Amino acid sequence: MTTALNCITELGKNALGIVAVTLMLKDIFGYRLNVRKAAVIITGILFTAASVLPHILIQDSTSAADITDFVSLGAFILFPYLLFKSKKKLTFLLFGIIMNATADFAVLIITTTFGITSQTVTALLFCALYAACILIICIAKAKQKVIPPRNFFENIPTIVYVVILLADLSTYYTVTLATNTEYIKDISNFLMILSAVLVVACIAFIIFRYYLLSDKHKETEMMLNAQLEHNEQIMKHNADIRRFRHDYTNNIFALNLLLEQNRTDEAKEFIAKMNDLPALTQTRYATGNYLADAIITAKASLAAEKNITIEFSGTIPYAKISNNDICTILSNVLDNAITACPKGAEKPISIISAEKSNGVLITVSNPVVGKVEIVNNSVKTSKKDKTNHGFGIANIKSVAKKHDGFVNLSCSSGLFTIEIGLMFKGDN
């Protein structure tokens, strides 16, 4: 009975572990599935046998558990190679080792704290740990709280994996040796604290890098969407021009016929009807920066839905400021301006960009209803989404700080104005 229970729990532990690792790589870290079906089936059968047979063939449950621990480690390493693609060959090897070592560390802390010695209970703790990971990943994915950056692990230095592994191993053996009464407790406590600090520091570093890459992914996605919208509008504009030319040619031909036949009254009526034809009124922006053109054009379409126009004058630097920074500034400042601008405002949203040899000053003004309260160069807003609005200004200030620049906010005579000064840097 005990043997059968050990087999079932060990098999469940490995199966849940593989599912947790797979979902983590796919839904959290953005790896795309590239399943090698035959290899996965064969490997699955072999790992199933390797998870069960030690408990059947070996009488010593501890020795059997040690063997199945290596089976788990092998599954964590091998299955990602069969399910995903990676440019960096060591990625899944290091990830598998870290996942296995971290899971061992977490379960060891629980078993040591509560004095658990049963192999079956230990395996069930692993199952619970992996099941919790799966549940968290599914909830995060369902609520769209995670936008996975591509090739996340390839951007983490190998030394980080090594430090985490050493921290996990040192903690594991520290806790194990601490159960020996001959072991010096002071050294044990010191090593445990040191290991915990290393683990927390490295995990914090990985989380920071993850969100940094995630933000860059969002900005890139925003730029691509703006460019696609811009391209679609250019195609539509070109189609309108071709249609206008076609109609214009036909109309001139018909008008000539009427005039040749001295049918002047009909010709005048025809001209009057021609004046009613739709004109090519869509504003085209030429800022000197193709991405800025795309963003302003896209935002102008949104503004048009509220009967608001956007005017631009000057030039926006190309190459001297990164696309990400241009995207962050224009997207956030225009989103805020369109939201704050009253529907059908008489005055347009104005963008003035004054480019000089060492930098650029971008000034955006938009009409507002009432007085906008500005405290410490920040907008004190009563908007329901004040968090998003605050992040928009904060992101603009972050870009300005990066370029040794400034952001000034002001409001007078029904106009809210934001001035953004950026200095050019040699590495842009």
N, C-alpha and C positions, 0 to 999 in steps of 0.2 A: 504493500500500500504506500509506504513512504517513498519507495523507488519510483512508483508511477506518479506520485505527487511532485517529486523532484523533477521528473522528466517534463511534466506538463508546465510547471512554473518556469523552468529554465527555457523551454521552447517559447512560452509566452513572453518572457523577458527579452529574448533575442528578437522575436517578431515585432514587438512594440518598439524596441530600440531602433530597428531598421526603419520602421514607419516614421518615427519621430525625426530621425536624421534626414530621411527623404523629404518630409514636409518642411523641415527647417531650411534645407538647401534650396528647395523649389520656391516656397512661399515667402520666406523671410530674406534669403540672400540672392534670389533672382536667377538661379541656375535653370536652364531649360532642359527638359527631359529628352534623352536620346537613348531609349531603351534597346538593349541588345537582348531580345526575348529568349533566344535559345540559351545564351550564357546565363541569364538571370534564373531560368528554370532549373538548369543543371546545378548552379551554385546554391540555389535555394534548397534543393534536395540534399546536397552535401552538407550544408550547414544545419539542416534539420536533423540529419543523422548524427552529426558531430555534437549537437546539443543534447541528444537523448542517450546515445550509446555509452558515454562515460559513466552515467548513473546506473546503467544496466550491467556493465562489465566490471566496474571497479567497486569494491566493497566499501572502501574508505570514502565517505561523502565529501570530506574536505578536499581530498585529491581530485575527485570528480569535479567539484566546483571550481578548482583552480584551472582544470583543463577547459571547462566551458567558459571561463572568463576569457581565456585566449581566443576561444571561438567567437565570443562577442566582439572582441577587439578586431578580429579578422573580418567580421561582418560589417562593422562600422567603416572599415577601410575599403574593402573590396566592392560592396554594393554601390556606393556612389560612383565608382569608376564604370560600373555596368549600366548605371541609370542616367548619368550626366556627362557633359563634356567640360574639360577644363584646359585652359592654355598652359597653366603651370602644373607640371606633373606631380609635384610634392603636395599640392593643395589638399587633396582628399586624404592622403596619408596622414598629414599633420592634423587635419580636422578630425579624422577618425580617432587618432590617439588622444587628442584633447577631450573629445566627447566622452570617450570611454573612461579616461582618468578622472574627469570631473564628476561623472556619474558615480564612480567608485568612491570618490572622496565624499560626496553628499550622503551616500548610503552608509558609509563607514561612520560618519559623525552620528547618524541616527542610531545605528546598532551599538556603538560604543556608549552613547549617552544613556540608552535604555537597557543595556546589558543583553542584547539579543544575540543568541548563538545559533539559532536554527537556520539551516541553509534554505529551507523552504520559505520562511518568513523573510529572509534577506532577498531572495529572488522576487517575492511579492512586493517588497519595497521598491525594487528596480522597476517592476511593472507599473506601480503607482506613479513613480517619478516620470517614466516615459509617457504614460497616459495623460498626466497633467500637462506635459510639454505639448502633446498633440492637441489637447483641448484649448490651450492658450493660443496656439498657432491658428487653429480653426476659427476661434472667436476674433482674433486680430484680423484675419483675412476676410471674414464675413463682414466686419464693420469697416473694412478698407482703411484700417489704421496704419497699414504698412505699404510703402511703395518700395519694392526691393531694388536696390542698385545692382547693375550687372557686374559680374566678376569681382564681387566684394573681397573675397579672401585673397585674390591675387595681389591686392594692394596692401596687404598686411605683411610687414617684414617677418622673415622666418624666425628671427630672434624672439619675437613676441610669443610664437608657439612654443619655443624652447623654454622660455621663462615660465609660462603657464604650466607646462608639463613638469618642470622641475619643482615648481611650487606644489602642484598636486601630489607628486610622488613623495616629496619631503614631508608634507602633511600626513599622507597616508602612513608612511613608515614611522613618523613621529608618534602618531596615535597608537599604532601597533606596539611600538617599543615601550610606550608609556605604561602599558599594562604590566610590564615587567618591573617588579619591585626593586630590582638592582639598578634600574635605569635612573639617572639623575633627573629629578623632577624639574629643577630649574632650567636645565638645558631643554628638556621636553617642552616646557611652556614657552620658552623663547623661540624655539623652532616652529612651534604651532602658530604663534603670533606672527612671526616673520612670513611663514607660508601663507597665512590668511591675508596679510597685507599685499603680498605679491599677486595672489589670485585676484583680489579686489581691484588692484591697480591695473592689471592687464585687462581684465574684463571691462573696466571703465574706459580704458584706451580703445578697445575694440568697439564699444558702444559709440564713443565719440567719433571714431573713423566711419562707422556705419552711417550715423546721421549726417555727417559731413558729405559723404558720397550720395546719400539719399537726397539732400538738398540740391546738390549739383545735378542729380538725375532729374529732379523736378524742374530746375531752371532750363536744362537742355530740352526737356519735353515741352516747356512753355515756348521756347524759341522755335522749335520745329513746328508746333501748332500755328504760331504766328506766321511763319514763313509759308506754310501750306495755305492758310487763309489768304495771305497776300497773293500767292500764285493763282489761287482760284479767282480772286477778284481781277487780277490782270487778264486771265483768260476770258472772264465775263466781259470786261471792258473792251478787249479786242473783238469779241463777238459782236458787241454793240456797235463798234466802229464799222465792221464789215456790213452789218445790217443797215446802218445809216447810209453808207456809201451806195449800197444796192438800191435802197429806196430813193436816195437822192438822184441817182442816174435815171431811174424810171420816171420820177416826177419831172425832171428837167425835160426829158423826151416828150412827155405828155403836154407840158406847158408850151414847148416849141410848136407842137401840132396845133394847139388852140390859137396861138399868136399868128401862125401862118395862115390860118383860116379866118383871121380878123374877128375871132370870138373873144373880144377883150373882156366883156362882162364875166364870161365863164372863167377866163384866165385869172381875173382878179379874185373870183371866188375860190379858185383852186389854190392860189397863193395864200389866201386867208386860212384855208384848211391845212396847208403845209406848215403854217406857224404853230398849229396845234400838235404837231408831231413831237414825240418825246425827245428831249435834248440829252446830250451827254454831259450830265451835270456832276458826275461823281468826282470828288476832289482827289487829285493825285499829289502825293507828297514826295519831294525830292530833298532829302536831308543830307545826302552825301554818305549815308550809312544804310546799306540795304536792309539790315535787321531793324533799324529804327523806322525805315519806310514801312516795313511789314507790320510792326507793332502799332504805329500811329494809324495806319490804314485800317487795321483790325479794330482798334478802339473807336475809330471814327464811325464804323458801322454800328457798334453798340450805342454810341452817343446819338446817332441818327434816329434810333428807336424812341428816344426821348425828345426828338426835334432839337437836338443840340449839335452845334457844329464845332469843329476843331480847326484852329488856324495855326500855321507854323511859319516861322521865319528864321533864317540863319542856316548854320550847318552843324551837324553832329559828327564828331571825329570818328574816323574809321581806323581800326587797328591800334590806335593809341590807347584805347580803353577796351577791355575785354567784352566779348559779346554777352557773357553772363551779367556783367555789371550794367551794361546798357539795358538789357532785358529787365533786370531788377528795378532800375530807376524808372524807366518809362512805363512799365506795366503797373507798378504800384502807384505812381503819381497820377496816371490817367484813370486807373480804376477808382481811386479816391475822388478825383475831380468829377468824374461822371456820376458817381453816387451822390456827391454833395450838391451837384448842379441842379437847380429846379427844372422841371420839365418845361420845354418850350422857352428856355431863357433867351432874352433878347441878345445878351452879350455871349460871344463864343468862349470856349476854352482856348486860351492862348498859350502857345509854346514858343519861347524865344531862346535860341541857343547861340551864344556868342563864343566862337572858338578863337583862341589866341595861340601864340607859339608855345606857351608853357602850360596851357590848361583850357578849360571850357567852363562857362557859366550857363546853366540851364535854368530858365525861369518859367514856371507854369502858373497861370492864373485862371481862376474859374469863379463865376458868380455864385453867391450863396444867399440863403434866406436867413436873415438875422445876423447876429454877431457870433463869430466863432471864437470861443475862449481859448487862448493860448497861454499855457503855464509852463515855464522853464523850457521854452522852445519846443513844446509838444502840444498836440491838440487835446483838449479836454472835451471828449465827445460823449453824447448820451446815446449813441448808436447801440443797437442790440448786439452788433458784432464788433464791439469796441476792441476786442482782443485782436481780430484780424486787422482792423484799421491801425491799431498800435503797432502790430508787427510790420505793416507796410512802411510806416514812417521809420521804424527801427531798422529795417533792412536797407532803406535809402541812406540812413545815417551811417550804417556799417560800411557801405560802399564808399561814402564820402571820406570816412576815417581812413579807409584802406588807401585812398589816393591823396592823403594829407589835405583834404578839403573841408567843406563846411556845408551845413544845411540851416537855412534861416526861414522861419515861418512868420507870416504877418497877415492881418485882415483889416481892411478899411474900405469904406465906401461900397460895401456889398461885394467886394472881391477878396477872395482868399488867395494868397500867393506863397509859393514855395520856391526858394532860390537854392540851387545845388551847385556848389563850386567844386571842381575836380582838378587836380594837378596831374600832368602827364608824367609817367615814369618810364625809364629806359627799357624795362623788361616787357612792356606791353606791345 
